[in-house]
């Protein structure tokens, strides 16, 4: 009998058109999870299903997407954001909160996923980098270098080149700690110092050519699933 592969839940985006609500997600996330030895499962954003999703999944990937609204964190949303669908935001924040009851469950947040993890941990967000970051174009659908930051967490990231696509950036990681940054000062990765594997990366490892900063991130997630 074949050994059961770890099940990894992957969050999905939400779109509305012609009175229809649809879910979609890049296949690359699922392919990376499968290559790492997991069984990818797309998570429907239904808050009432979260207890069952926690019971089903061994690990979780919070995917990229649009910009979070920040009123829930005491800050007005910038007028130039592309707002995240409200159902997606409320569901993913509820899932992150529920995962606090399962601190050993591995969690990987990618781009938006990292931003939600940090906001949920009490962090703060630069909502529109073009206003304050002269090198913001280096982070929009482009490759750029990152370097590890000093932090006592279980994950160690190497220096290398990653692929990013974001116009927002974390400026305060809250209860998480920064574990990587770019040479223009953007926080590129954050992790919880005590949890098994609770890691957010600002870049897109599923689009990054570097093995160590691309597929290996998913490999480490699956290794943490045991």
NORPERA-V265075 format. One record per residue. N is the residue number from 1. SS is DSSP state (2 for helix, 1 for strand, 0 for the rest). OMEGA is omega in whole degrees, 0 to 359 (NA if undefined). D_FIRST is the distance of its C-alpha to the first C-alpha in Angstrom with 2 decimals. Layout:
N/SS/OMEGA/D_FIRST
N/SS/OMEGA/D_FIRST
This chain:
1/0/183/0.00
2/0/178/3.80
3/0/180/6.47
4/0/176/8.95
5/0/176/12.01
6/0/178/15.37
7/1/181/17.31
8/1/177/20.88
9/1/182/23.67
10/1/180/26.44
11/1/185/29.90
12/0/175/31.79
13/1/181/35.46
14/1/175/37.68
15/1/179/40.46
16/1/176/42.98
17/1/178/44.99
18/0/178/46.71
19/0/177/45.79
20/1/177/42.08
21/1/183/39.76
22/1/174/36.94
23/1/174/34.10
24/1/179/33.34
25/0/178/31.72
26/0/178/31.56
27/2/184/28.42
28/2/178/28.77
29/2/181/27.47
30/2/179/24.14
31/2/179/23.98
32/2/177/24.65
33/2/180/21.96
34/2/178/19.36
35/2/180/20.74
36/0/177/20.41
37/0/180/16.65
38/0/174/16.94
39/1/182/16.59
40/1/178/20.28
41/1/178/21.62
42/1/183/25.35
43/1/174/27.15
44/0/183/29.84
45/0/179/32.96
46/0/187/33.37
47/2/181/34.48
48/2/181/33.60
49/2/185/29.91
50/2/178/29.75
51/2/179/28.50
52/2/178/25.52
53/2/176/24.92
54/2/180/25.07
55/2/183/22.45
56/2/193/20.11
57/0/176/20.62
58/0/180/19.98
59/1/186/22.77
60/1/173/25.64
61/1/174/27.77
62/1/192/31.33
63/0/178/32.58
64/0/180/36.09
65/0/183/38.72
66/0/190/42.32
67/1/179/44.54
68/0/170/44.22
69/0/189/47.22
70/0/178/48.63
71/2/180/50.79
72/2/181/48.11
73/2/175/48.63
74/0/182/52.42
75/0/177/53.23
76/0/176/54.47
77/0/178/52.35
78/0/183/54.00
79/0/183/55.63
80/0/177/54.03
81/0/169/50.34
82/0/193/47.98
83/1/172/46.72
84/0/178/43.09
85/0/185/42.36
86/2/178/43.20
87/2/178/40.12
88/2/182/37.86
89/2/182/39.86
90/2/179/39.89
91/2/185/36.17
92/2/175/35.15
93/2/177/37.63
94/2/178/36.34
95/2/177/32.74
96/2/178/33.99
97/2/179/35.90
98/2/180/32.96
99/2/175/30.87
100/2/177/33.52
101/2/177/31.91
102/0/186/28.66
103/0/179/30.16
104/0/180/26.93
105/0/180/25.39
106/1/181/25.86
107/1/175/28.35
108/1/176/29.72
109/1/184/32.92
110/1/178/34.26
111/0/175/37.99
112/2/181/38.71
113/2/177/35.67
114/2/181/37.33
115/2/178/40.64
116/2/178/39.32
117/2/181/37.65
118/2/177/41.00
119/2/180/43.08
120/2/180/40.94
121/0/178/41.54
122/0/182/45.30
123/0/181/45.80
124/1/189/48.19
125/1/165/48.05
126/1/190/50.45
127/0/182/50.33
128/0/185/52.07
129/2/181/52.06
130/2/180/54.70
131/2/190/57.33
132/0/183/56.86
133/0/183/54.72
134/0/183/56.70
135/0/186/53.60
136/2/182/51.59
137/2/177/51.22
138/2/185/49.11
139/2/182/46.38
140/1/179/46.44
141/1/185/44.02
142/1/175/44.79
143/1/177/43.53
144/1/182/45.02
145/1/171/44.51
146/1/177/43.23
147/1/179/43.44
148/1/175/41.72
149/0/180/43.77
150/0/178/44.22
151/0/180/42.00
152/0/175/40.18
153/0/183/36.72
154/0/182/33.29
155/0/174/33.11
156/0/179/35.33
157/0/176/36.12
158/0/169/37.91
159/0/179/41.01
160/1/183/40.58
161/1/182/41.12
162/1/177/39.36
163/1/182/39.79
164/1/171/41.24
165/1/181/42.55
166/0/175/44.23
167/0/173/47.76
168/0/180/47.08
169/1/178/46.26
170/1/176/45.65
171/1/176/48.78
172/1/184/47.65
173/0/179/44.06
174/0/181/44.89
175/0/176/42.66
176/0/178/40.50
177/1/178/41.72
178/1/179/42.36
179/1/176/40.31
180/1/178/41.57
181/1/174/44.62
182/1/185/46.35
183/0/174/49.73
184/0/172/51.55
185/0/179/50.31
186/0/175/47.58
187/1/187/44.78
188/1/178/41.67
189/1/179/38.94
190/1/181/38.71
191/1/174/36.38
192/0/186/36.41
193/0/185/37.51
194/0/185/35.53
195/0/186/32.30
196/0/177/29.01
197/0/180/29.02
198/1/195/31.55
199/1/172/32.99
200/1/175/35.13
201/1/182/36.31
202/0/179/39.29
203/0/179/38.28
204/0/180/35.54
205/2/179/32.85
206/2/177/31.20
207/2/184/34.55
208/0/183/35.40
209/0/181/35.50
210/0/178/35.25
211/0/186/31.75
212/0/182/32.61
213/0/178/33.92
214/0/183/31.70
215/2/182/28.00
216/2/177/27.99
217/2/178/28.85
218/2/177/25.59
219/2/180/23.76
220/2/175/25.47
221/2/181/24.57
222/2/177/20.83
223/2/180/21.34
224/2/177/23.14
225/0/178/20.24
226/0/NA/18.61
